[in-house]
Amino acid sequence: MKYTQIIMALALSGALALGCAQEDKTIVKVDGGKILGVETSIEGVYVFKGVPYAAPPIGNRRWKEPQPVIPWDGVRPADDFSAAAVQDPHIGNSNPYNSEFFFQGDPPFSEDCLYLNVWTPAPGERSRKLPVAIWIHGGAYTGGWGFEPEMDGKVWGSKDVILVTINYRLGIFGFLAHPLLSEESEHGVSGNYGILDQIAAVKWVHDNITAFGGDPNNITIFGQSAGAGSVKTLVSSPLTGNLIKKAIIMSGGGVSDRPLLQATGLEEIAQRSKEVFDWAGYDTLEKMRAASTEEIYSLPKRYTEKTGKPAGIMTRPIVDGYVSIKSFDDAARDGSIKDIPYMIGFTRDDMGALGAGIDRFCELRNATGTPVYAYQFARRLPDSKEKPHDMKGAFHSSELWYVFHSQDHSDRPFTPLDKVLADHVNDCWVNFVKTGDPGRGWFPYTPEHPLYMVFQLTPNETDDASAMMLPLEP
């Protein structure tokens, strides 16, 4: 009887120890304290959701550089996504992109939005040194969030890449330039708070990713649309130092010879904002920070409705002499952007000039000797006869379901060949993050071979998925 009790006790203690070991795998220590993640639907891949990388930018921290994380006691659950940055709701909005990407509904919106998410196959395995990719979402610097359904990172984790997706301040909360804010700043500038958030996230990843099994010396940043514009700003900013080892620019254009709105003078932009804020009675920083979220967010619209004049408040990055010393275009021309491998491309039916200037960028980079890989995503997305979509062809953002291999988060009738193409696209992005070379027959753009990797299906779209190096019409 005693032997039986002893065996049972040993078995119980062993089970408890195993349970603790399994639980400990999902607990990691980061700046601020311990967090508890969860396993995804792919066995062995874990996700840590809603991890703070800076203090909430609320109250007296509104329109300031991101501040250090506020510590917490105990183990903080990281099993739910955070609020997204303040923005217009998507449900009930007629924009066709909303029915494509936001049909599942919006998360809560809040100024308290500086959180990130980590997908990893190796939490707690500090010696793994896995490559790291940081995703910066698009949305015209006024919308979106880092955990949109199509940005699911579990497939990346299954391929031994740690994927981090981030939120950052948007719109009037993320990019307001104002003379009083510039006067308060030790650097004499204002605006670009959303970019400073991104830089803080990159630094947080560098300082903490080892706890998730990552290599802080192998960080790639990538983004699409406004996220691509953010990548361009980060690789030309002195504040990112040598933290970024590779970069992917998706549907963000190349190098332009046209004057850029981004290069408008800080003082001029700040003065425009001052006129609007003074009109509303917010003529001191105390009043500006005491106003409610809704009062500030609705201010440009109220100003225009009452005065009949456009508010003219900038809601995108600007050249401020601190975060951005010069525009990306100027930095690319004089060679002062980061000398790292780049991937750059667009979708065949992209909006406006988002595919323009890529040849020029590639030519400029060729002079440095570091590789640049160019692509075009040309797959016309399948449409449903029962529920036809407003967006047709290889439209802006259509490659996201392939890059993240997340077609189960779309209501389009994807075919088995779309899965094959997604395998190919996702492999190329993952390989580039790992080594700086996308592989799979994709070689760098050179003057001798000015070719793009074109992702498509065969002409009849029934026989095979295809990716091949092709010249593109100018």
C-alpha positions in Angstrom: 0.0 0.0 0.0 2.8 2.4 0.9 4.6 1.6 -2.3 1.5 2.3 -4.3 1.1 5.6 -2.5 4.7 6.5 -3.2 4.4 5.7 -6.9 1.1 7.7 -7.1 2.8 10.6 -5.4 5.8 10.5 -7.7 3.5 10.3 -10.7 1.5 13.2 -9.4 4.6 15.3 -8.7 5.9 14.4 -12.2 2.7 15.5 -13.8 2.7 18.7 -11.9 6.3 19.3 -12.9 5.5 18.6 -16.5 2.5 21.0 -16.3 4.7 23.7 -14.8 7.2 23.2 -17.6 4.6 23.5 -20.2 3.2 26.6 -18.6 6.6 28.1 -18.2 7.2 27.8 -21.9 4.5 30.4 -22.5 5.8 32.8 -19.8 8.6 35.2 -20.8 10.1 38.2 -19.1 10.2 41.5 -21.0 10.5 45.2 -20.1 7.9 45.8 -17.5 7.4 42.3 -16.2 6.3 38.7 -17.1 3.8 37.9 -19.8 1.8 34.7 -20.5 1.2 33.8 -24.1 -0.9 31.1 -25.7 -0.4 28.3 -28.3 -1.9 29.0 -31.8 -3.8 26.5 -33.9 -0.4 25.4 -35.3 1.2 23.1 -32.7 4.4 24.5 -31.3 3.8 28.1 -32.4 2.9 30.6 -29.7 1.5 34.1 -29.8 1.9 36.9 -27.2 -0.9 39.4 -27.9 -1.2 43.0 -26.7 2.3 43.4 -25.2 3.1 47.0 -24.2 6.2 48.5 -25.7 5.7 52.0 -24.3 3.6 53.8 -21.7 0.1 54.7 -22.8 0.4 58.1 -24.7 -2.5 59.6 -22.8 -3.0 62.6 -20.5 0.3 64.5 -20.2 1.9 62.0 -22.6 -0.3 62.9 -25.5 1.9 64.3 -28.4 5.1 63.3 -26.7 7.8 60.9 -27.7 6.9 57.4 -26.5 7.9 56.9 -22.8 9.2 53.7 -21.1 6.8 50.8 -20.3 5.0 51.1 -16.9 6.0 47.9 -14.9 3.3 45.6 -13.7 3.2 43.0 -10.9 2.7 39.3 -11.4 2.2 37.6 -14.8 0.3 39.7 -17.3 -1.9 37.7 -19.7 -1.0 38.2 -23.3 -3.9 36.3 -24.8 -6.0 39.1 -26.3 -5.2 41.9 -28.7 -5.1 45.5 -27.5 -7.2 48.4 -28.6 -6.2 49.9 -32.0 -5.3 53.5 -32.5 -8.1 56.1 -32.8 -9.6 56.1 -36.3 -12.9 56.1 -38.2 -15.0 53.0 -37.8 -15.1 50.7 -40.8 -18.5 49.0 -40.4 -21.1 51.0 -42.3 -18.4 52.8 -44.3 -18.8 52.5 -48.1 -15.1 52.2 -48.8 -14.7 48.9 -50.6 -11.6 48.1 -48.7 -13.7 47.8 -45.6 -15.8 44.9 -46.9 -12.5 43.2 -48.0 -10.5 43.5 -44.8 -12.7 44.7 -42.0 -15.9 42.7 -42.5 -15.3 40.9 -39.2 -15.7 44.2 -37.3 -13.5 46.7 -35.5 -11.7 46.3 -32.3 -12.0 49.1 -29.6 -10.2 52.3 -30.6 -8.2 54.2 -28.0 -5.3 56.6 -27.6 -3.8 53.8 -25.4 -2.7 51.8 -28.3 1.1 51.2 -28.1 1.2 47.4 -28.1 2.7 44.7 -30.2 2.1 41.0 -30.9 4.7 38.3 -31.2 4.4 34.9 -32.9 7.2 32.5 -32.1 8.0 28.8 -32.1 10.7 29.2 -29.4 9.5 31.3 -26.4 12.1 31.1 -23.6 14.7 29.5 -25.8 17.2 32.3 -25.6 19.9 30.5 -27.5 17.8 29.9 -30.7 18.6 33.2 -32.4 15.8 33.0 -34.9 15.4 35.8 -37.5 12.9 38.5 -36.7 10.4 40.3 -38.9 8.6 43.5 -37.7 5.4 44.3 -39.7 4.2 47.9 -40.0 0.6 48.1 -41.2 -0.8 50.4 -43.8 -3.9 52.6 -43.8 -2.8 56.1 -45.0 -1.4 56.8 -41.6 -5.0 57.3 -40.4 -6.4 53.7 -40.1 -5.6 50.0 -39.6 -3.9 48.0 -36.9 -1.2 45.4 -36.5 -3.5 42.5 -35.8 -5.9 42.7 -38.7 -7.1 39.2 -39.6 -5.1 38.9 -42.8 -1.9 39.7 -40.7 -2.0 36.4 -38.8 1.6 35.3 -38.0 1.3 31.7 -37.2 2.5 30.4 -40.5 5.6 32.6 -40.2 6.3 31.1 -36.8 5.9 27.6 -38.2 8.8 28.4 -40.6 11.2 29.4 -37.8 10.8 33.2 -38.2 9.5 35.3 -35.3 6.9 37.8 -36.5 6.1 41.0 -34.6 3.2 43.2 -35.6 2.8 46.7 -34.1 0.3 49.4 -33.5 1.3 53.1 -33.6 -0.4 56.4 -33.2 -2.4 57.5 -36.2 -3.9 60.7 -37.6 -4.1 63.8 -35.5 -2.7 61.9 -32.5 0.2 60.5 -34.4 1.4 63.3 -36.6 0.3 66.7 -35.2 2.9 69.4 -35.7 2.2 72.5 -33.6 4.4 75.4 -32.4 3.7 74.8 -28.7 4.7 71.2 -29.1 7.9 72.1 -30.9 8.7 74.7 -28.2 8.2 72.0 -25.5 10.4 69.5 -27.3 14.1 69.2 -26.3 14.7 68.8 -30.1 12.6 71.8 -31.1 10.3 69.7 -33.3 6.8 68.2 -33.3 4.8 65.7 -35.4 6.1 62.2 -36.4 4.9 60.7 -33.1 3.7 57.7 -35.0 7.1 57.2 -36.5 8.7 57.6 -33.1 6.4 54.9 -31.9 7.6 52.6 -34.6 11.2 53.4 -33.7 10.4 52.6 -30.0 8.9 49.3 -31.1 12.0 48.4 -33.1 14.2 49.2 -30.1 11.9 47.2 -27.8 12.2 44.2 -30.1 16.0 44.5 -30.2 16.1 44.6 -26.4 13.5 41.9 -25.7 13.3 39.4 -28.6 15.9 37.1 -27.2 13.3 36.1 -24.6 11.2 34.8 -27.4 14.0 32.9 -29.1 14.9 35.7 -31.5 18.2 37.2 -32.8 18.3 40.9 -32.0 21.0 41.3 -34.7 18.8 39.9 -37.5 15.8 42.2 -37.7 13.9 42.9 -40.9 11.2 45.6 -41.1 8.5 45.4 -43.7 5.3 47.2 -44.5 2.7 47.9 -47.2 1.2 51.1 -48.4 1.6 53.6 -45.5 3.5 50.8 -43.8 5.9 50.9 -46.8 6.2 54.6 -46.4 7.0 54.1 -42.8 9.7 51.6 -43.8 11.2 54.2 -46.1 11.2 56.8 -43.3 12.8 54.3 -40.9 15.7 53.3 -43.2 16.5 57.0 -43.8 16.2 58.1 -40.2 19.4 58.5 -38.0 17.4 57.4 -35.0 17.2 53.7 -36.0 21.0 53.4 -36.0 22.1 49.9 -37.2 19.1 48.1 -35.7 17.6 47.3 -39.1 19.4 44.6 -41.2 16.9 44.2 -44.1 13.8 46.0 -45.4 10.8 45.2 -47.6 8.8 48.0 -49.2 5.4 46.8 -50.5 3.3 49.2 -52.6 5.0 52.3 -51.4 6.6 53.5 -54.6 10.3 53.9 -55.3 12.2 57.1 -55.8 10.3 60.0 -57.2 11.6 63.2 -58.9 8.5 65.1 -58.0 8.2 67.5 -55.0 6.9 65.6 -52.0 4.3 66.8 -49.6 6.4 65.1 -46.9 9.1 67.8 -47.5 6.8 70.7 -46.6 8.4 72.8 -43.9 7.7 72.0 -40.3 7.0 75.6 -39.3 4.4 76.0 -42.1 2.6 72.8 -41.1 2.7 73.7 -37.4 1.3 77.1 -38.0 -1.7 75.6 -39.9 -2.4 73.4 -36.9 -2.2 76.3 -34.5 -4.9 78.2 -36.4 -7.3 75.3 -36.1 -6.5 74.7 -32.4 -6.7 78.4 -31.5 -10.1 78.6 -33.3 -11.4 75.9 -30.9 -10.0 77.6 -27.9 -7.1 75.1 -27.4 -4.4 77.8 -27.1 -2.3 76.1 -24.5 -0.7 72.7 -24.1 -2.8 72.2 -20.9 -6.0 72.7 -22.9 -4.8 70.6 -25.8 -4.1 67.7 -23.5 -7.2 68.1 -21.3 -9.6 67.9 -24.2 -11.3 64.5 -24.7 -10.3 62.1 -27.4 -13.5 62.8 -29.4 -13.0 66.6 -29.1 -9.5 66.4 -30.6 -10.4 63.7 -33.2 -13.4 65.6 -34.5 -11.6 69.0 -34.5 -10.6 69.1 -38.2 -14.1 68.2 -39.3 -15.7 70.7 -37.0 -13.4 73.4 -38.2 -14.2 72.8 -41.8 -17.9 72.6 -41.2 -18.0 75.9 -39.3 -15.5 77.9 -41.4 -15.8 76.4 -44.8 -12.0 76.1 -45.0 -9.9 72.9 -45.0 -8.2 72.3 -41.7 -4.8 71.5 -43.3 -3.6 69.5 -40.4 -0.8 67.1 -41.5 -1.5 63.4 -40.7 1.6 61.8 -42.2 5.4 61.9 -41.6 7.2 65.1 -42.3 10.9 66.1 -42.7 11.4 67.6 -39.2 15.2 67.7 -38.9 15.2 65.2 -36.1 13.3 62.0 -37.0 13.7 62.7 -40.7 16.7 64.8 -41.8 15.7 64.5 -45.4 13.1 62.8 -47.5 13.6 59.1 -48.5 14.0 60.2 -52.1 16.8 62.5 -51.3 18.4 60.0 -49.0 18.2 57.3 -51.6 19.8 59.6 -54.2 22.8 60.6 -52.0 23.2 57.1 -50.6 22.5 57.9 -47.0 19.7 55.4 -46.5 20.7 52.2 -44.7 23.1 50.1 -46.8 21.2 46.8 -46.4 19.4 44.3 -48.7 16.0 45.5 -49.9 13.0 43.9 -51.4 10.6 46.3 -53.2 7.5 45.9 -55.3 3.8 46.5 -56.0 0.6 44.9 -57.3 -0.2 45.1 -61.0 -3.4 47.1 -60.4 -1.9 49.2 -57.6 -3.3 52.7 -56.9 -1.7 55.7 -58.6 2.1 55.7 -58.7 2.8 53.1 -56.1 4.7 51.1 -58.6 6.5 54.1 -60.0 10.2 54.8 -59.3 11.1 51.3 -58.4 13.5 50.9 -61.4 15.2 54.1 -60.3 15.5 52.9 -56.7 17.0 49.6 -57.9 19.5 51.5 -60.1 20.6 53.7 -57.2 21.0 50.7 -55.0 23.0 48.7 -57.6 25.7 51.4 -57.3 26.2 50.4 -53.6 26.8 46.7 -54.3 24.0 45.6 -51.8 21.2 43.6 -53.4 17.7 44.8 -54.2 15.0 42.4 -55.2 12.0 43.7 -57.3 8.6 42.1 -57.7 5.1 42.5 -59.1 2.1 40.7 -57.6 0.0 40.0 -60.7 -2.6 37.4 -59.5 -6.1 38.6 -60.3 -8.0 37.5 -57.2 -10.8 35.1 -57.7 -14.3 36.6 -57.4 -17.6 35.0 -56.3 -20.6 34.9 -58.6 -22.9 34.7 -55.6 -21.2 37.6 -53.8 -19.2 39.7 -56.2 -16.6 42.0 -54.7 -16.1 45.6 -55.5 -12.3 45.2 -55.7 -11.1 43.5 -58.9 -7.9 42.2 -60.2 -4.5 42.4 -58.4 -5.6 45.4 -56.5 -3.8 47.4 -53.8 -3.3 45.2 -50.7 -4.4 42.0 -52.5 -1.0 40.3 -51.9 -1.4 40.4 -48.1 -3.3 37.1 -48.0 -0.4 35.5 -49.8 2.4 37.1 -47.8 0.9 36.0 -44.6 -0.6 32.8 -46.0 -3.9 33.9 -44.4 -6.5 33.2 -47.1 -8.8 31.6 -44.5 -9.4 35.2 -43.3 -11.1 36.2 -46.5 -14.5 35.4 -48.0 -13.1 35.1 -51.5 -13.3 31.7 -53.2 -9.5 31.0 -53.3 -8.5 27.9 -55.3 -5.9 25.2 -54.4 -3.6 27.0 -56.8 -3.9 30.1 -54.7 -2.5 28.1 -51.8 0.4 27.0 -54.0 1.1 30.6 -54.9 0.8 31.6 -51.3 3.4 29.0 -50.4 5.7 30.5 -53.0 5.1 34.1 -51.9 5.4 33.4 -48.2 8.5 31.3 -48.7 10.2 34.2 -50.6 9.4 36.7 -47.8 10.5 34.2 -45.1 13.7 33.4 -46.9 14.6 37.1 -47.3 14.0 37.7 -43.6 16.3 34.8 -42.8 19.2 35.4 -45.2 18.6 38.5 -47.3 18.0 36.3 -50.3 14.4 35.3 -51.2 15.6 32.2 -53.1 13.3 30.2 -55.4 14.9 31.4 -58.5 14.7 35.1 -57.6 17.9 37.0 -58.2 18.6 40.7 -57.7 17.7 43.5 -60.1 20.8 44.7 -62.0 21.4 46.9 -65.0 22.3 43.8 -67.0 19.1 42.0 -65.8 16.5 44.6 -64.9 13.9 41.9 -64.1 11.1 41.5 -61.6 9.8 38.4 -60.0 6.2 38.3 -61.2 3.8 36.3 -59.0 0.8 35.1 -61.0 -1.1 32.0 -62.3 -0.7 30.6 -65.8 -2.7 32.5 -68.4 -5.7 30.2 -68.1 -5.4 30.2 -64.3 -6.2 26.5 -64.1 -3.0 24.6 -64.6 -0.3 26.0 -62.4 0.8 28.7 -60.0 3.7 30.6 -61.5 6.5 32.9 -60.4 9.1 34.0 -63.0 11.6 36.7 -63.6 10.2 39.0 -66.3 10.9 42.5 -67.6 8.1 45.0 -67.0 6.9 47.8 -69.3 8.0 51.2 -68.0 
